[in-house]
Amino acid sequence: MFSSFKNAEKAHRRAHKERGQISSRQKLGLLEKKKDYKHRARDYQIKQKRLKILKGKARDRNPDEFYYGMINSQMKDGEHFTKNKVKGPEKNERVRSLCRDLFAIESERRKLDKEIEEMHISLSLMPGMPDHNKRRHCVFMDDEEEAAEFNNSAAKRAEFFNTHEMLLDFPANRMRTDQLASEELPSLHKGLRKKSQRQYESKMKQLDETMKRRKTLDQEYDQITKRKNNLTFRRNRKNVVPRHVR
C-alpha cells in the first residue's frame, strides 16, 4: 500500500532536465555533462597508469636482455606479428596445396590464352572494321589522275571488283555480281555496317576483360610461386676449411 503511494507520487514529480549550451557558446559545441566528464577522466587515468608502467620498464630494462621473439617477429603496417615457422608434415602439406593452386592457375591461363587467340581470329575476320582490317588491295593505273578518279568513284571500284557498291568495305566476304543475282539486295542496307560495328565493340570489350583476367592470374601465379619458394628454400652452408700455406 505504501509503495503504491510512493509510485503515484513519483509519477507527478517534475522531470528536471540538464541545461544545454547557451546560445553565445554554441560555437564551442555541446555542453559536457557529468557522464561525459567521468568517461573522459577514466580514460585519462587508464592512459596515465599505462604510461607509468612503460616508463618503469624502460628505466629498469637490461641493455643485454635478449629474447628470440626479437628476431622472430616483425612489424607490418604499424602492427607487430610473429613469424610463423612451419615445419614437418604441416610444411609438406602447405607446399602440396600451393602446387595444386599453381596447377589450377596454369590450367586457367591456358584456357584464357586459347580464348584470346580465338577472339583475335574472329576480330580479324569481321568485315568493315578499319581498326583491325588493315589489308589493302593495290590497283595499278596509268597515271595519277586516273588513280584519283578510281579512288573517289565507288561505281568504278564496284565495276572493277565486279560487286555491289555496298560490299566494297567487306573484303572478307565480298560477293560478286553473278553471286548476288540470286540474293535479295534490300538486305544489304546501311544497317549492316552499324550491326557489324556493335558486334566489333562487344567483342573488343570481351577481349579486354579476358586480358585483364589473364593479367590478374599472372600476378596470383607470381605471388604463390614466391610463397612456395620461401617454404622450400634451403641455404646450403659449406664448411670452409682454411688451407695451410707451406
MDAnalysis code that builds the backbone (N, CA, C; Angstrom):
import MDAnalysis as mda
import numpy as np

u = mda.Universe.empty(738, n_residues=246, atom_resindex=np.repeat(np.arange(246), 3), trajectory=True)
u.add_TopologyAttr("name", ["N", "CA", "C"] * 246)
u.add_TopologyAttr("resid", np.arange(1, 247))
u.add_TopologyAttr("resname", ["MET", "PHE", "SER", "SER", "PHE", "LYS", "ASN", "ALA", "GLU", "LYS", "ALA", "HIS", "ARG", "ARG", "ALA", "HIS", "LYS", "GLU", "ARG", "GLY", "GLN", "ILE", "SER", "SER", "ARG", "GLN", "LYS", "LEU", "GLY", "LEU", "LEU", "GLU", "LYS", "LYS", "LYS", "ASP", "TYR", "LYS", "HIS", "ARG", "ALA", "ARG", "ASP", "TYR", "GLN", "ILE", "LYS", "GLN", "LYS", "ARG", "LEU", "LYS", "ILE", "LEU", "LYS", "GLY", "LYS", "ALA", "ARG", "ASP", "ARG", "ASN", "PRO", "ASP", "GLU", "PHE", "TYR", "TYR", "GLY", "MET", "ILE", "ASN", "SER", "GLN", "MET", "LYS", "ASP", "GLY", "GLU", "HIS", "PHE", "THR", "LYS", "ASN", "LYS", "VAL", "LYS", "GLY", "PRO", "GLU", "LYS", "ASN", "GLU", "ARG", "VAL", "ARG", "SER", "LEU", "CYS", "ARG", "ASP", "LEU", "PHE", "ALA", "ILE", "GLU", "SER", "GLU", "ARG", "ARG", "LYS", "LEU", "ASP", "LYS", "GLU", "ILE", "GLU", "GLU", "MET", "HIS", "ILE", "SER", "LEU", "SER", "LEU", "MET", "PRO", "GLY", "MET", "PRO", "ASP", "HIS", "ASN", "LYS", "ARG", "ARG", "HIS", "CYS", "VAL", "PHE", "MET", "ASP", "ASP", "GLU", "GLU", "GLU", "ALA", "ALA", "GLU", "PHE", "ASN", "ASN", "SER", "ALA", "ALA", "LYS", "ARG", "ALA", "GLU", "PHE", "PHE", "ASN", "THR", "HIS", "GLU", "MET", "LEU", "LEU", "ASP", "PHE", "PRO", "ALA", "ASN", "ARG", "MET", "ARG", "THR", "ASP", "GLN", "LEU", "ALA", "SER", "GLU", "GLU", "LEU", "PRO", "SER", "LEU", "HIS", "LYS", "GLY", "LEU", "ARG", "LYS", "LYS", "SER", "GLN", "ARG", "GLN", "TYR", "GLU", "SER", "LYS", "MET", "LYS", "GLN", "LEU", "ASP", "GLU", "THR", "MET", "LYS", "ARG", "ARG", "LYS", "THR", "LEU", "ASP", "GLN", "GLU", "TYR", "ASP", "GLN", "ILE", "THR", "LYS", "ARG", "LYS", "ASN", "ASN", "LEU", "THR", "PHE", "ARG", "ARG", "ASN", "ARG", "LYS", "ASN", "VAL", "VAL", "PRO", "ARG", "HIS", "VAL", "ARG"])
u.atoms.positions = np.array([
    [0.842, -1.209, 0.000],
    [0.000, 0.000, 0.000],
    [0.866, 1.243, 0.000],
    [1.879, 1.217, 0.879],
    [2.740, 2.388, 0.988],
    [3.573, 2.576, -0.298],
    [4.031, 1.466, -0.910],
    [4.834, 1.553, -2.138],
    [4.010, 2.092, -3.294],
    [2.735, 1.773, -3.331],
    [1.893, 2.288, -4.424],
    [1.748, 3.794, -4.327],
    [1.640, 4.337, -3.060],
    [1.571, 5.786, -2.900],
    [2.882, 6.445, -3.356],
    [4.001, 5.803, -3.067],
    [5.295, 6.360, -3.488],
    [5.411, 6.390, -5.010],
    [4.939, 5.354, -5.660],
    [4.981, 5.327, -7.127],
    [4.066, 6.370, -7.725],
    [2.898, 6.560, -7.089],
    [1.977, 7.585, -7.577],
    [2.568, 8.972, -7.399],
    [3.312, 9.158, -6.303],
    [3.946, 10.453, -6.066],
    [5.053, 10.719, -7.093],
    [5.811, 9.666, -7.446],
    [6.863, 9.834, -8.431],
    [6.309, 10.174, -9.807],
    [5.124, 9.668, -10.108],
    [4.544, 9.918, -11.430],
    [4.239, 11.381, -11.643],
    [3.967, 12.151, -10.529],
    [3.617, 13.556, -10.655],
    [4.793, 14.481, -10.383],
    [5.970, 13.903, -10.182],
    [7.123, 14.763, -9.968],
    [7.539, 15.448, -11.259],
    [8.200, 16.582, -11.070],
    [8.682, 17.326, -12.218],
    [9.959, 16.687, -12.750],
    [10.060, 16.541, -14.080],
    [11.249, 15.974, -14.704],
    [12.286, 17.075, -14.857],
    [13.367, 17.007, -14.052],
    [14.426, 18.007, -14.120],
    [15.369, 17.676, -15.269],
    [15.555, 18.581, -16.181],
    [16.415, 18.379, -17.345],
    [17.704, 19.170, -17.181],
    [18.788, 18.605, -17.708],
    [20.052, 19.323, -17.677],
    [20.028, 20.416, -18.738],
    [20.611, 21.539, -18.346],
    [20.593, 22.658, -19.283],
    [21.548, 22.366, -20.434],
    [21.306, 22.958, -21.603],
    [22.165, 22.796, -22.765],
    [23.140, 23.951, -22.878],
    [23.840, 23.969, -23.958],
    [24.803, 25.030, -24.201],
    [24.068, 26.332, -24.502],
    [24.543, 27.429, -23.900],
    [23.900, 28.717, -24.154],
    [24.215, 29.159, -25.569],
    [23.377, 30.053, -26.065],
    [23.484, 30.450, -27.474],
    [24.808, 31.149, -27.783],
    [25.370, 31.881, -26.805],
    [26.622, 32.598, -27.055],
    [27.829, 31.667, -27.124],
    [27.659, 30.410, -26.693],
    [28.768, 29.445, -26.703],
    [28.464, 28.245, -27.615],
    [27.553, 28.438, -28.562],
    [27.223, 27.349, -29.472],
    [28.407, 26.952, -30.344],
    [29.302, 27.899, -30.605],
    [30.461, 27.605, -31.453],
    [31.426, 26.617, -30.785],
    [31.331, 26.464, -29.459],
    [32.209, 25.554, -28.734],
    [31.697, 24.123, -28.731],
    [30.524, 23.896, -29.293],
    [29.978, 22.547, -29.365],
    [29.010, 22.264, -28.220],
    [28.710, 20.976, -28.029],
    [27.762, 20.576, -26.996],
    [28.361, 20.768, -25.608],
    [27.501, 21.066, -24.625],
    [27.928, 21.247, -23.244],
    [28.226, 19.876, -22.628],
    [29.404, 19.747, -22.009],
    [29.801, 18.469, -21.437],
    [28.994, 18.178, -20.173],
    [28.411, 16.982, -20.110],
    [27.642, 16.557, -18.936],
    [28.543, 15.743, -18.002],
    [28.001, 15.374, -16.847],
    [28.795, 14.656, -15.859],
    [29.230, 13.283, -16.375],
    [28.344, 12.607, -17.090],
    [28.697, 11.280, -17.603],
    [29.816, 11.381, -18.639],
    [29.810, 12.482, -19.411],
    [30.897, 12.672, -20.375],
    [32.214, 12.935, -19.649],
    [32.151, 13.730, -18.561],
    [33.366, 14.018, -17.809],
    [33.930, 12.748, -17.168],
    [33.049, 11.913, -16.611],
    [33.504, 10.686, -15.971],
    [34.192, 9.765, -16.984],
    [33.604, 9.664, -18.163],
    [34.199, 8.824, -19.202],
    [35.577, 9.355, -19.613],
    [35.686, 10.659, -19.798],
    [36.960, 11.256, -20.199],
    [38.003, 11.125, -19.090],
    [37.588, 11.317, -17.821],
    [38.527, 11.209, -16.714],
    [39.019, 9.781, -16.541],
    [38.120, 8.816, -16.689],
    [38.525, 7.415, -16.546],
    [39.510, 7.018, -17.651],
    [39.255, 7.460, -18.885],
    [40.162, 7.169, -19.990],
    [41.533, 7.803, -19.755],
    [41.546, 9.009, -19.212],
    [42.804, 9.700, -18.946],
    [43.605, 8.965, -17.859],
    [42.930, 8.500, -16.814],
    [43.615, 7.779, -15.740],
    [44.206, 6.458, -16.230],
    [43.472, 5.745, -17.073],
    [43.980, 4.480, -17.609],
    [45.245, 4.715, -18.420],
    [45.237, 5.760, -19.249],
    [46.408, 6.058, -20.077],
    [47.599, 6.477, -19.213],
    [47.351, 7.233, -18.151],
    [48.440, 7.656, -17.274],
    [49.073, 6.449, -16.567],
    [48.238, 5.507, -16.113],
    [48.774, 4.302, -15.482],
    [49.611, 3.487, -16.465],
    [49.142, 3.384, -17.682],
    [49.883, 2.635, -18.690],
    [51.226, 3.294, -18.988],
    [51.228, 4.624, -19.094],
    [52.484, 5.336, -19.328],
    [53.457, 5.158, -18.162],
    [52.933, 5.132, -16.928],
    [53.783, 4.951, -15.757],
    [54.456, 3.585, -15.776],
    [53.698, 2.550, -16.162],
    [54.262, 1.205, -16.233],
    [55.342, 1.124, -17.306],
    [55.075, 1.729, -18.479],
    [56.048, 1.690, -19.565],
    [57.314, 2.462, -19.208],
    [57.179, 3.586, -18.512],
    [58.359, 4.343, -18.097],
    [59.203, 3.538, -17.108],
    [58.537, 2.804, -16.207],
    [59.271, 1.968, -15.265],
    [60.020, 0.852, -15.975],
    [59.393, 0.221, -16.973],
    [60.073, -0.832, -17.719],
    [61.263, -0.284, -18.495],
    [61.106, 0.907, -19.081],
    [62.214, 1.496, -19.821],
    [63.357, 1.899, -18.897],
    [63.019, 2.311, -17.671],
    [64.045, 2.730, -16.714],
    [64.820, 1.533, -16.180],
    [64.146, 0.425, -15.978],
    [64.779, -0.733, -15.342],
    [65.230, -1.801, -16.330],
    [65.151, -1.533, -17.633],
    [65.480, -2.578, -18.598],
    [66.976, -2.876, -18.622],
    [67.281, -4.104, -19.005],
    [68.665, -4.559, -19.108],
    [69.105, -4.422, -20.561],
    [70.169, -3.646, -20.847],
    [70.582, -3.472, -22.252],
    [71.072, -4.759, -22.894],
    [71.464, -5.749, -22.097],
    [71.934, -7.028, -22.647],
    [70.831, -8.072, -22.720],
    [69.603, -7.675, -22.462],
    [68.490, -8.619, -22.477],
    [68.178, -9.049, -23.902],
    [67.886, -10.329, -24.090],
    [67.620, -10.861, -25.433],
    [66.545, -11.937, -25.353],
    [65.617, -11.864, -26.298],
    [64.594, -12.885, -26.467],
    [64.553, -13.272, -27.937],
    [64.260, -14.532, -28.209],
    [64.159, -14.969, -29.602],
    [62.985, -14.307, -30.325],
    [62.016, -13.840, -29.526],
    [60.913, -13.128, -30.154],
    [61.343, -11.840, -30.833],
    [62.516, -11.333, -30.421],
    [63.012, -10.100, -31.044],
    [63.381, -10.307, -32.508],
    [63.827, -11.522, -32.850],
    [64.217, -11.792, -34.222],
    [63.158, -12.603, -34.975],
    [62.205, -13.180, -34.241],
    [61.149, -13.969, -34.875],
    [59.870, -13.175, -35.079],
    [59.938, -11.870, -34.891],
    [58.771, -11.024, -35.106],
    [59.187, -9.833, -35.960],
    [58.218, -9.240, -36.591],
    [58.477, -8.074, -37.413],
    [57.240, -7.185, -37.434],
    [57.411, -5.973, -37.956],
    [56.326, -5.005, -37.997],
    [55.841, -4.858, -39.434],
    [54.550, -4.869, -39.591],
    [53.931, -4.700, -40.903],
    [52.692, -3.829, -40.751],
    [52.666, -2.721, -41.486],
    [51.555, -1.761, -41.421],
    [51.336, -1.248, -40.006],
    [52.440, -1.037, -39.263],
    [52.348, -0.474, -37.924],
    [51.965, -1.468, -36.848],
    [51.901, -2.766, -37.153],
    [51.497, -3.771, -36.170],
    [52.563, -4.872, -36.107],
    [52.858, -5.320, -34.872],
    [53.806, -6.406, -34.683],
    [53.107, -7.747, -34.848],
    [53.761, -8.667, -35.511],
    [53.236, -10.025, -35.598],
    [54.412, -10.991, -35.635],
    [54.177, -12.191, -35.122],
    [55.219, -13.207, -35.038],
    [55.263, -14.012, -36.323],
    [56.455, -14.262, -36.788],
    [56.622, -15.059, -37.996],
    [56.251, -16.507, -37.704],
    [55.427, -17.050, -38.583],
    [55.011, -18.440, -38.412],
    [56.017, -19.365, -39.082],
    [56.657, -20.181, -38.283],
    [57.604, -21.144, -38.809],
    [56.916, -22.486, -38.968],
    [56.821, -22.919, -40.204],
    [56.129, -24.170, -40.493],
    [57.179, -25.259, -40.688],
    [57.004, -26.385, -40.000],
    [57.955, -27.469, -40.088],
    [57.209, -28.794, -40.216],
    [57.939, -29.795, -40.727],
    [57.444, -31.158, -40.744],
    [56.279, -31.378, -41.687],
    [55.327, -32.244, -41.290],
    [54.202, -32.594, -42.172],
    [53.352, -31.384, -42.560],
    [53.202, -30.445, -41.632],
    [52.387, -29.266, -41.953],
    [53.013, -28.491, -43.106],
    [54.316, -28.383, -43.115],
    [55.002, -27.676, -44.191],
    [54.826, -28.412, -45.519],
    [54.975, -29.740, -45.514],
    [54.805, -30.504, -46.755],
    [53.391, -30.381, -47.298],
    [52.404, -30.376, -46.394],
    [51.021, -30.233, -46.831],
    [50.788, -28.861, -47.447],
    [51.389, -27.838, -46.861],
    [51.230, -26.493, -47.408],
    [51.882, -26.376, -48.787],
    [53.038, -26.992, -48.959],
    [53.703, -26.970, -50.263],
    [52.851, -27.677, -51.304],
    [52.268, -28.817, -50.940],
    [51.402, -29.536, -51.880],
    [50.170, -28.702, -52.234],
    [49.615, -27.994, -51.247],
    [48.464, -27.140, -51.507],
    [48.826, -26.017, -52.479],
    [50.003, -25.418, -52.293],
    [50.436, -24.355, -53.205],
    [50.681, -24.894, -54.611],
    [51.205, -26.110, -54.700],
    [51.412, -26.724, -56.017],
    [50.080, -26.963, -56.731],
    [49.080, -27.391, -55.974],
    [47.755, -27.578, -56.581],
    [47.191, -26.249, -57.070],
    [47.398, -25.177, -56.286],
    [46.930, -23.862, -56.717],
    [47.636, -23.419, -57.995],
    [48.946, -23.666, -58.066],
    [49.698, -23.295, -59.266],
    [49.204, -24.066, -60.487],
    [48.906, -25.354, -60.297],
    [48.410, -26.165, -61.408],
    [47.049, -25.653, -61.890],
    [46.167, -25.286, -60.935],
    [44.848, -24.772, -61.317],
    [44.972, -23.447, -62.069],
    [45.862, -22.573, -61.594],
    [46.042, -21.278, -62.263],
    [46.637, -21.473, -63.648],
    [47.576, -22.413, -63.778],
    [48.183, -22.666, -65.090],
    [47.143, -23.197, -66.076],
    [46.251, -24.077, -65.609],
    [45.183, -24.584, -66.475],
    [44.252, -23.461, -66.913],
    [43.917, -22.574, -65.970],
    [43.051, -21.441, -66.307],
    [43.744, -20.493, -67.283],
    [45.050, -20.314, -67.145],
    [45.778, -19.439, -68.061],
    [45.799, -20.013, -69.481],
    [46.008, -21.312, -69.600],
    [45.976, -21.929, -70.941],
    [44.605, -21.789, -71.573],
    [43.564, -21.925, -70.751],
    [42.202, -21.768, -71.270],
    [41.964, -20.342, -71.759],
    [42.414, -19.360, -70.970],
    [42.239, -17.962, -71.377],
    [43.076, -17.627, -72.607],
    [44.273, -18.210, -72.717],
    [45.099, -17.972, -73.907],
    [44.404, -18.464, -75.174],
    [43.752, -19.609, -75.057],
    [43.025, -20.135, -76.209],
    [41.843, -19.239, -76.562],
    [41.132, -18.740, -75.546],
    [40.010, -17.840, -75.812],
    [40.492, -16.537, -76.456],
    [41.615, -15.991, -75.966],
    [42.140, -14.742, -76.541],
    [42.542, -14.947, -77.991],
    [43.152, -16.093, -78.283],
    [43.548, -16.367, -79.667],
    [42.331, -16.471, -80.579],
    [41.276, -17.144, -80.095],
    [40.054, -17.260, -80.899],
    [39.395, -15.897, -81.103],
    [39.442, -15.035, -80.074],
    [38.863, -13.703, -80.225],
    [39.626, -12.874, -81.247],
    [40.959, -12.982, -81.226],
    [41.759, -12.253, -82.213],
    [41.429, -12.708, -83.634],
    [41.257, -13.999, -83.808],
    [40.935, -14.522, -85.137],
    [39.563, -14.035, -85.583],
    [38.577, -14.080, -84.673],
    [37.229, -13.638, -85.041],
    [37.196, -12.148, -85.343],
    [37.986, -11.357, -84.613],
    [38.032, -9.921, -84.880],
    [38.707, -9.621, -86.213],
    [39.721, -10.397, -86.552],
    [40.402, -10.160, -87.823],
    [39.528, -10.510, -89.020],
    [38.528, -11.395, -88.816],
    [37.641, -11.795, -89.904],
    [36.370, -10.971, -89.967],
    [36.186, -10.047, -89.029],
    [34.967, -9.251, -89.053],
    [35.031, -8.253, -90.192],
    [33.978, -8.120, -90.986],
    [34.017, -7.228, -92.156],
    [33.846, -5.768, -91.762],
    [34.483, -4.912, -92.556],
    [34.269, -3.478, -92.408],
    [34.837, -2.867, -91.167],
    [35.819, -3.509, -90.540],
    [36.417, -2.960, -89.331],
    [37.778, -2.356, -89.674],
    [37.862, -1.044, -89.903],
    [39.130, -0.446, -90.324],
    [40.211, -0.522, -89.263],
    [39.839, -0.627, -87.980],
    [40.851, -0.681, -86.939],
    [41.599, -2.006, -86.946],
    [40.920, -3.049, -87.419],
    [41.523, -4.370, -87.370],
    [41.915, -4.873, -88.761],
    [41.126, -4.541, -89.766],
    [41.429, -4.959, -91.127],
    [42.280, -3.889, -91.793],
    [43.566, -4.128, -91.858],
    [44.477, -3.151, -92.458],
    [44.998, -3.630, -93.816],
    [44.266, -4.529, -94.438],
    [44.688, -5.016, -95.741],
    [44.335, -3.995, -96.817],
    [45.132, -3.940, -97.830],
    [44.916, -3.016, -98.935],
    [45.000, -3.789, -100.250],
    [44.089, -3.440, -101.139],
    [44.086, -4.038, -102.474],
    [44.724, -3.027, -103.427],
    [45.896, -3.348, -103.921],
    [46.624, -2.422, -104.802],
    [46.133, -2.591, -106.239],
    [45.715, -1.505, -106.819],
    [45.286, -1.475, -108.222],
    [46.189, -0.490, -108.957],
    [46.833, -0.928, -110.013],
    [47.788, -0.103, -110.744],
    [47.088, 0.606, -111.896],
    [47.304, 1.921, -111.971],
    [46.734, 2.760, -113.021],
    [47.858, 3.365, -113.857],
    [47.465, 3.941, -114.998],
    [48.467, 4.533, -115.903],
    [48.992, 5.857, -115.384],
    [48.114, 6.697, -114.783],
    [48.562, 7.991, -114.282],
    [47.854, 8.305, -112.968],
    [48.263, 9.403, -112.327],
    [47.721, 9.775, -111.011],
    [46.274, 10.234, -111.105],
    [45.925, 10.921, -112.217],
    [44.536, 11.403, -112.349],
    [43.563, 10.233, -112.419],
    [43.931, 9.233, -113.180],
    [43.068, 8.056, -113.285],
    [42.968, 7.337, -111.941],
    [44.083, 7.288, -111.169],
    [44.062, 6.649, -109.853],
    [43.178, 7.429, -108.885],
    [43.276, 8.790, -108.911],
    [42.442, 9.598, -108.031],
    [40.970, 9.440, -108.375],
    [40.660, 9.378, -109.671],
    [39.267, 9.200, -110.091],
    [38.744, 7.837, -109.667],
    [39.628, 6.830, -109.712],
    [39.223, 5.483, -109.301],
    [38.941, 5.435, -107.798],
    [39.771, 6.113, -106.995],
    [39.582, 6.100, -105.545],
    [38.330, 6.861, -105.118],
    [37.973, 7.905, -105.859],
    [36.834, 8.749, -105.485],
    [35.512, 8.252, -106.042],
    [35.544, 7.319, -106.940],
    [34.315, 6.838, -107.570],
    [34.009, 5.433, -107.081],
    [32.918, 5.308, -106.321],
    [32.521, 3.991, -105.838],
    [32.011, 3.112, -106.968],
    [31.402, 3.742, -107.986],
    [30.863, 2.955, -109.108],
    [31.988, 2.267, -109.883],
    [33.101, 3.003, -110.101],
    [34.221, 2.408, -110.837],
    [34.880, 1.298, -110.028],
    [34.992, 1.503, -108.729],
    [35.575, 0.462, -107.914],
    [34.690, -0.770, -107.882],
    [33.368, -0.570, -107.819],
    [32.452, -1.704, -107.837],
    [32.515, -2.432, -109.170],
    [32.664, -1.670, -110.241],
    [32.778, -2.294, -111.566],
    [34.080, -3.085, -111.686],
    [35.152, -2.534, -111.114],
    [36.445, -3.220, -111.202],
    [36.425, -4.527, -110.404],
    [35.862, -4.502, -109.198],
    [35.828, -5.706, -108.364],
    [34.643, -6.610, -108.683],
    [33.787, -6.174, -109.617],
    [32.639, -6.981, -110.051],
    [31.730, -7.316, -108.865],
    [31.333, -6.283, -108.127],
    [30.481, -6.478, -106.958],
    [29.565, -5.277, -106.802],
    [28.786, -5.275, -105.734],
    [27.881, -4.161, -105.450],
    [28.623, -3.084, -104.648],
    [28.193, -1.824, -104.775],
    [28.864, -0.720, -104.084],
    [28.805, -0.872, -102.559],
    [27.718, -1.454, -102.055],
    [27.585, -1.612, -100.603],
    [28.550, -2.648, -100.034],
    [29.145, -3.478, -100.893],
    [30.037, -4.527, -100.412],
    [31.511, -4.171, -100.569],
    [31.814, -2.935, -100.913],
    [33.215, -2.553, -101.106],
    [34.011, -2.583, -99.806],
    [33.355, -2.307, -98.678],
    [34.049, -2.272, -97.388],
    [34.035, -3.612, -96.669],
    [33.613, -4.672, -97.378],
    [33.555, -6.005, -96.777],
    [34.456, -6.955, -97.562],
    [35.780, -6.826, -97.436],
    [36.683, -7.673, -98.246],
    [36.674, -9.129, -97.828],
    [36.263, -9.425, -96.581],
    [36.334, -10.808, -96.111],
    [35.293, -11.694, -96.782],
    [34.112, -11.151, -97.016],
    [33.041, -11.965, -97.616],
    [32.360, -11.193, -98.748],
    [33.150, -10.586, -99.590],
    [32.600, -9.796, -100.704],
    [32.106, -10.735, -101.801],
    [30.856, -10.592, -102.171],
    [30.254, -11.438, -103.200],
    [30.309, -10.724, -104.542],
    [30.392, -11.504, -105.599],
    [30.436, -10.952, -106.945],
    [29.016, -10.721, -107.476],
    [28.958, -10.073, -108.629],
    [27.659, -9.687, -109.176],
    [26.837, -10.910, -109.556],
    [27.483, -11.921, -110.160],
    [26.735, -13.123, -110.527],
    [26.237, -13.888, -109.302],
    [26.972, -13.791, -108.183],
    [26.512, -14.434, -106.955],
    [25.369, -13.673, -106.319],
    [25.349, -12.361, -106.539],
    [24.285, -11.542, -105.973],
    [22.987, -11.626, -106.768],
    [23.024, -12.274, -107.910],
    [21.819, -12.338, -108.747],
    [20.700, -13.087, -108.042],
    [21.087, -14.073, -107.217],
    [20.075, -14.862, -106.507],
    [19.806, -14.343, -105.098],
    [20.508, -13.265, -104.701],
    [20.324, -12.713, -103.365],
    [19.404, -11.509, -103.407],
    [18.815, -11.179, -102.270],
    [17.950, -10.011, -102.148],
    [18.796, -8.817, -101.746],
    [18.943, -7.862, -102.646],
    [19.756, -6.690, -102.370],
    [19.213, -5.794, -101.273],
    [17.902, -5.718, -101.009],
    [17.438, -4.863, -99.904],
    [18.036, -5.245, -98.551],
    [18.506, -6.481, -98.401],
    [19.102, -6.864, -97.127],
    [20.470, -6.229, -96.926],
    [21.076, -5.696, -98.011],
    [22.392, -5.080, -97.923],
    [22.262, -3.586, -97.681],
    [21.571, -3.192, -96.635],
    [21.383, -1.773, -96.349],
    [22.482, -1.274, -95.415],
    [22.432, 0.005, -95.065],
    [23.483, 0.601, -94.240],
    [23.457, 0.094, -92.798],
    [22.351, -0.486, -92.377],
    [22.293, -1.014, -91.024],
    [23.240, -2.166, -90.798],
    [23.707, -2.795, -91.924],
    [24.659, -3.886, -91.788],
    [25.970, -3.401, -91.191],
    [26.392, -2.201, -91.577],
    [27.626, -1.649, -91.034],
    [27.484, -1.356, -89.546],
    [26.335, -0.792, -89.125],
    [26.117, -0.499, -87.719],
    [26.076, -1.784, -86.892],
    [25.450, -2.803, -87.456],
    [25.386, -4.073, -86.744],
    [26.790, -4.658, -86.567],
    [27.612, -4.579, -87.612],
    [28.984, -5.077, -87.519],
    [29.792, -4.279, -86.506],
    [29.547, -2.951, -86.474],
    [30.263, -2.109, -85.517],
    [29.901, -2.481, -84.079],
    [28.616, -2.743, -83.817],
    [28.194, -3.141, -82.476],
    [28.812, -4.483, -82.081],
    [28.836, -5.417, -83.024],
    [29.457, -6.704, -82.730],
    [30.940, -6.554, -82.449],
    [31.591, -5.685, -83.210],
    [33.025, -5.455, -83.012],
    [33.306, -4.858, -81.632],
    [32.512, -3.853, -81.233],
    [32.710, -3.231, -79.922],
    [32.446, -4.220, -78.798],
    [31.425, -5.068, -78.959],
    [31.123, -6.067, -77.934],
    [32.266, -7.067, -77.784],
    [32.808, -7.530, -78.909],
    [33.916, -8.482, -78.854],
    [35.179, -7.845, -78.291],
    [35.414, -6.562, -78.603],
    [36.582, -5.876, -78.065],
    [36.472, -5.726, -76.547],
    [35.275, -5.421, -76.056],
    [35.065, -5.318, -74.624],
    [35.297, -6.667, -73.943],
    [34.794, -7.729, -74.564],
    [35.004, -9.071, -74.011],
    [36.483, -9.437, -74.024],
    [37.187, -9.024, -75.075],
    [38.623, -9.305, -75.157],
    [39.397, -8.560, -74.070],
    [39.034, -7.301, -73.822],
    [39.705, -6.528, -72.761],
    [39.503, -7.173, -71.393],
    [38.277, -7.616, -71.106],
    [38.006, -8.253, -69.820],
    [38.803, -9.558, -69.674],
    [38.887, -10.322, -70.759],
    [39.640, -11.577, -70.703],
    [41.125, -11.323, -70.476],
    [41.669, -10.289, -71.121],
    [43.084, -9.973, -70.954],
    [43.375, -9.457, -69.550],
    [42.440, -8.699, -68.969],
    [42.617, -8.260, -67.581],
    [42.613, -9.457, -66.637],
    [41.717, -10.404, -66.883],
    [41.667, -11.616, -66.070],
    [42.975, -12.400, -66.209],
    [43.512, -12.445, -67.431],
    [44.792, -13.133, -67.666],
    [45.928, -12.455, -66.898],
    [45.932, -11.135, -66.865],
    [46.967, -10.406, -66.128],
    [46.847, -10.645, -64.626],
    [45.610, -10.708, -64.118],
    [45.401, -10.989, -62.696],
    [45.907, -12.383, -62.326],
    [45.670, -13.340, -63.213],
    [46.164, -14.700, -62.957],
    [47.691, -14.740, -62.930],
    [48.329, -13.944, -63.788],
    [49.800, -13.892, -63.766],
    [50.309, -13.368, -62.422],
    [49.661, -12.333, -61.906],
    [50.069, -11.785, -60.616],
    [49.871, -12.803, -59.494],
    [48.724, -13.505, -59.499],
    [48.479, -14.525, -58.482],
    [49.499, -15.658, -58.594],
    [49.846, -16.037, -59.811],
    [50.819, -17.108, -60.012],
    [52.178, -16.714, -59.445],
    [52.589, -15.467, -59.668],
    [53.881, -14.997, -59.142],
    [53.886, -14.978, -57.611],
    [52.778, -14.528, -57.015],
    [52.710, -14.465, -55.559],
    [52.782, -15.863, -54.934],
    [52.031, -16.806, -55.493],
    [52.035, -18.165, -54.951],
    [53.400, -18.814, -55.158],
    [54.053, -18.518, -56.293],
    [55.388, -19.067, -56.547],
    [56.386, -18.558, -55.510],
    [56.298, -17.284, -55.160],
    [57.196, -16.736, -54.141],
    [56.962, -17.402, -52.787],
    [55.697, -17.600, -52.419],
    [55.406, -18.260, -51.150],
    [55.924, -19.691, -51.149],
    [55.779, -20.381, -52.264],
    [56.271, -21.758, -52.350],
    [57.797, -21.799, -52.261],
    [58.458, -20.846, -52.929],
    [59.924, -20.805, -52.861],
    [60.418, -20.496, -51.456],
    [59.678, -19.642, -50.732],
    [60.079, -19.332, -49.358],
    [59.993, -20.553, -48.449],
    [59.039, -21.444, -48.730],
    [58.894, -22.644, -47.909],
    [59.928, -23.710, -48.253],
    [60.285, -23.791, -49.532],
    [61.171, -24.871, -49.980],
    [62.629, -24.443, -50.056],
    [62.907, -23.157, -49.815],
    [64.284, -22.675, -49.957],
    [65.139, -23.154, -48.791],
    [66.315, -23.635, -49.102],
    [67.276, -24.053, -48.092],
    [68.640, -23.469, -48.461],
    [69.225, -22.808, -47.511],
    [70.551, -22.244, -47.744],
    [71.610, -23.316, -47.468],
    [72.379, -23.585, -48.487],
    [73.432, -24.600, -48.366],
    [74.696, -23.940, -47.826],
    [75.006, -24.261, -46.594],
    [76.215, -23.720, -45.992],
    [77.344, -24.732, -46.140],
    [78.415, -24.273, -46.683],
    [79.569, -25.137, -46.863],
    [80.606, -24.813, -45.796],
    [81.158, -25.843, -45.211],
    [82.216, -25.662, -44.219],
    [83.525, -25.337, -44.935],
    [83.957, -24.149, -44.754],
    [85.177, -23.706, -45.430],
    [86.360, -24.047, -44.523],
    [87.238, -24.903, -45.019],
    [88.416, -25.321, -44.254],
    [89.594, -24.481, -44.718],
    [90.240, -23.742, -43.832],
    [91.371, -22.924, -44.276],
    [92.553, -23.773, -44.687],
    [93.172, -23.349, -45.763],
    [94.329, -24.068, -46.273],
    [95.590, -23.524, -45.592],
    [96.429, -24.448, -45.240],
    [97.705, -24.072, -44.633],
    [98.751, -23.903, -45.721],
    [99.252, -22.733, -45.771],
    [100.276, -22.455, -46.793],
    [101.625, -22.885, -46.282],
    [102.301, -23.723, -47.023],
    [103.627, -24.225, -46.629],
    [104.709, -23.297, -47.178],
])
